[in-house]
Amino acid sequence: MSDSLGVLDRMTAIFEAFDEDDRGLRISELAERAELPKSTVSRLVSALVRQHYLERDGTVIRLGLRLFELGQLAEEPRELRAAALPVLADLRRATGRSAYLAIRDAHEMVCIAIMRGDTTTPLICRIGGRIPVHATALGKAALAHADPAAVDAVVATGLAASTPSTITDPARLRNQLVGVRRDGLAVDVEEFGIGVTSVAGPVFSPPGVLVGAIGVSGLSGDIDVEASGPHVRGAALALGRRLAPGGVPPRRPSH
């Protein structure tokens, strides 16, 4: 059982090594991003290519058709992502920073869309990647509007420190969430990544149902939190207006 879990962990690391902007990666690049031995990556890639989860074009590896087919089964995140892409593009253009959309899954946020901005800034997550709700602006933007039982559950799991700046005191986190609800914005200053600051806001679909969080991140010395705030709020409102009740875009009538 533990060996199987280890294999799944390694396969997941390979899938998460791909970036939205990637046109394909070589084995050495995959190994570096996944932080796995090159021999291990080569062996797993061969198996995944046989099952069509990955595709090989010479020395370049790409995500395969079967993986995308499975991804289509997650319809709501897919449709939410499609609605968000133009909004994220506008947010990236307005701020010059990487823009993200994420949805909450218990004590984690799952990134479902990313528009990369300044390439010198490391991404805080990848498509499908998970980040903690308590240590990120995206997470706190969503958690601030969750019911008290959800906040209690997050606190009960333990507020693990990602950096020395992570808030690990439950009372301090709860106080911060009150401010997020009041201001409509969440900020983390190097709480999840050293040298990286993020700003995020909650996204609501009619009639006020929380569906996720949208935000930007940048190098702490470069990003202007105060200037970014109105753009993030505007993006959250713009995306909410594109959604139908239930958190997905209205379906176009078939002809």
KOLDOPA-119459 format. One record per residue (C-alpha): residue in one letter; x, y, z. Coordinates in pm, whole numbers, padded with zeros to 5 digits, always signed. Layout:
aXYZ/...
END
This chain:
m+00000+00000+00000/s+00271+00250+00096/d+00466+00172-00222/s+00153+00233-00433/l+00094+00562-00256/g+00452+00657-00325/v+00402+00589-00695/l+00087+00801-00700/d+00271+01083-00525/r+00546+01072-00786/m+00297+01063-01074/t+00114+01361-00925/a+00442+01551-00897/i+00502+01488-01268/f+00156+01612-01370/e+00189+01921-01149/a+00527+02003-01304/f+00350+02126-01616/d+00266+02494-01638/e-00028+02642-01828/d+00215+02814-02064/d+00428+02504-02130/r+00444+02370-02486/g+00619+02057-02361/l+00902+01958-02131/r+01206+01737-02159/i+01268+01460-01909/s+01541+01661-01738/e+01307+01961-01698/l+01031+01738-01562/a+01272+01581-01313/e+01391+01921-01194/r+01041+02063-01149/a+00904+01747-00987/e+01215+01717-00768/l+01253+01351-00862/p+01545+01146-00998/k+01568+01158-01376/s+01559+00777-01395/t+01236+00766-01194/v+01073+01030-01413/s+01183+00850-01730/r+01031+00522-01610/l+00702+00678-01501/v+00673+00888-01816/s+00706+00576-02030/a+00418+00413-01842/l+00203+00728-01860/v+00268+00763-02234/r+00152+00403-02288/q-00174+00490-02109/h-00209+00819-02304/y-00192+01036-01992/l+00119+01192-02146/e+00229+01229-02507/r+00583+01209-02641/d+00698+01415-02937/g+01063+01330-02987/t+01233+01435-02664/v+00945+01659-02556/i+00669+01541-02321/r+00321+01693-02315/l+00002+01629-02120/g-00200+01364-02299/l-00553+01346-02433/r-00675+01096-02173/l-00584+01333-01891/f-00786+01612-02051/e-01079+01376-02109/l-01084+01293-01739/g-01059+01661-01658/q-01379+01727-01851/l-01565+01521-01590/a-01507+01803-01341/e-01761+02018-01523/e-01824+02300-01279/p-01457+02390-01220/r-01402+02366-01596/e-01688+02604-01675/l-01591+02838-01392/r-01238+02843-01527/a-01362+02924-01878/a-01565+03215-01746/a-01269+03341-01544/l-00999+03344-01812/p-01092+03681-01969/v-01124+03834-01621/l-00786+03695-01518/a-00631+03831-01837/d-00767+04177-01757/l-00644+04150-01398/r-00297+04049-01512/r-00292+04335-01761/a-00403+04588-01499/t-00154+04482-01232/g+00131+04324-01428/r+00122+04036-01177/s+00031+03669-01196/a-00344+03623-01152/y-00513+03319-00999/l-00855+03165-00948/a-00898+02899-00680/i-01181+02707-00513/r-01188+02581-00154/d-01173+02213-00072/a-01188+02181+00309/h-00859+02320+00447/e-00699+02375+00105/m-00751+02586-00204/v-00730+02422-00546/c-00595+02648-00821/i-00808+02605-01132/a-00681+02892-01347/i-00360+03095-01367/m-00247+03381-01588/r+00125+03424-01541/g+00253+03779-01518/d+00609+03885-01443/t+00814+03573-01511/t+01065+03665-01241/t+00803+03600-00973/p+00757+03236-00871/l+00402+03104-00903/i+00234+03029-00570/c+00064+02724-00722/r+00009+02536-01046/i-00312+02434-01219/g-00465+02166-00997/g-00218+02244-00720/r-00329+02283-00360/i-00235+02558-00117/p-00336+02601+00250/v-00635+02823+00325/h-00484+02975+00638/a-00152+03084+00485/t-00262+03237+00155/a-00462+03540+00046/l-00675+03321-00181/g-00750+03088+00107/k-00832+03360+00356/a-01056+03537+00105/a-01266+03220+00081/l-01240+03111+00445/a-01357+03450+00569/h-01696+03382+00411/a-01726+03019+00520/d-01946+02914+00811/p-01789+02906+01159/a-01776+02524+01158/a-01551+02533+00852/v-01314+02776+01022/d-01314+02554+01333/a-01226+02253+01117/v-00933+02437+00958/v-00802+02543+01298/a-00843+02187+01429/t-00614+02049+01157/g-00333+02268+01290/l-00210+02591+01132/a+00115+02466+00987/a+00384+02726+00916/s+00490+02754+00553/t+00728+03041+00634/p+00829+03228+00950/s+00554+03481+00868/t+00266+03230+00854/i-00010+03302+01105/t-00027+02997+01331/d-00224+03147+01620/p-00597+03064+01585/a-00714+03385+01755/r-00501+03600+01528/l-00628+03415+01219/r-00991+03459+01327/n-00934+03832+01382/q-00781+03862+01040/l-01078+03685+00881/v-01308+03944+01040/g-01108+04213+00862/v-01126+04024+00533/r-01506+04006+00557/r-01518+04377+00634/d-01278+04495+00363/g-01351+04238+00093/l-00979+04174+00049/a-00726+03931+00192/v-00350+03984+00194/d-00061+03757+00277/v+00285+03905+00307/e+00534+03622+00272/e+00305+03388+00470/f+00320+03116+00206/g+00628+03203+00005/i+00929+03399+00122/g+00962+03716-00084/v+00610+03687-00229/t+00303+03894-00140/s-00051+03817-00256/v-00384+04000-00262/a-00717+03821-00317/g-01091+03870-00298/p-01393+03639-00277/v-01602+03557-00584/f-01978+03526-00541/s-02234+03398-00787/p-02595+03515-00774/p-02754+03532-00522/g-02440+03579-00315/v-02308+03221-00307/l-01932+03196-00256/v-01769+03002-00540/g-01399+03077-00494/a-01136+03347-00475/i-00944+03551-00729/g-00617+03731-00672/v-00267+03832-00774/s+00082+03771-00642/g+00416+03938-00689/l+00755+03996-00536/s+00711+04171-00202/g+00931+04461-00305/d+00744+04517-00630/i+00373+04461-00569/d+00169+04757-00444/v-00100+04605-00222/e-00301+04926-00195/a-00300+04984-00570/s-00377+04619-00647/g-00678+04603-00416/p-00930+04787-00638/h-00829+04577-00940/v-00880+04255-00743/r-01218+04372-00614/g-01319+04468-00966/a-01213+04132-01104/a-01411+03948-00836/l-01723+04149-00920/a-01670+04106-01294/l-01641+03730-01263/g-01946+03714-01037/r-02150+03895-01302/r-02047+03632-01557/l-02188+03350-01345/a-02536+03208-01321/p-02686+03089-00992/g-02484+02790-00878/g-02144+02928-00975/v-02121+02838-01344/p-02172+03050-01656/p-02519+03054-01813/r-02536+02790-02085/r-02572+02920-02436/p-02878+02787-02616/s-02801+02520-02872/h-02892+02588-03232/
END
